[in-house]
């Protein structure tokens, strides 16, 4: 399953804040991480937070697109729409 996230690095804590819509109305999952966006630390924290919330290993979650951007495409293996809804609420 592929979905978009909007990341706030150095956000004070690691947390998923829920779904929002971008300017075009597409759903984005807001994720806040305490790590800075240096040396891939924020990306690693995003993967860890999402994997924990989804109940899958970190190896099942990867950043498919946007490694250096604030908006990223996440690919999660073995995760369906019902899993996203259960973990993060309805879109």
Protein Blocks (a to p, Z undefined) as FASTA:
>chain_A
ZZdddddehkopacdebjcddfkopacdddddfbdceehlmmmmmmmmmmmmnopafklp
ccfbhklbmbdcdddehiafklmmmmnopZZ
